[in-house]
């Protein structure tokens, strides 16, 4: 029973407060800048990468698959918004996160 409990805790705690602050400080203006498009896109990308790894292990996990599709859609809409309003910021974040398109 104990190893299963530890495994569940690892899945829940993949995105700690410290990790969020690290992402926001790297891609936002500072650690408090949680609302900028770049910071949100970086956070979505981190979560997408985590869910992608989960989906490789658990191919039949429909809840994670739905969450993954939702996050990809949110990130796409945020990228489209950034592309329409500030093409230079869009190009910078695409290059920094190494995203396609």
Residue pairs with C-beta under 8 A, 6 or more apart in sequence:
11 54
14 50
15 46
15 47
15 50
19 46
20 34
20 43
21 31
23 39
23 42
23 43
23 46
24 30
24 31
24 32
24 33
24 34
24 39
24 42
24 43
25 31
26 42
27 36
27 38
27 39
27 41
27 42
27 93
27 96
28 34
28 36
28 38
28 39
29 36
33 39
34 40
37 78
37 81
37 82
37 89
37 93
38 82
38 89
38 92
38 93
40 78
41 75
41 78
41 79
41 82
41 93
41 97
42 93
42 97
44 71
44 74
44 75
44 78
45 75
45 97
45 99
47 71
48 68
48 71
48 72
48 75
51 64
51 67
51 68
51 71
52 68
54 61
54 64
55 61
55 64
55 65
55 68
58 64
79 90
79 93
79 94
79 99
79 101
82 89
82 90
82 93
83 90
93 99
94 101
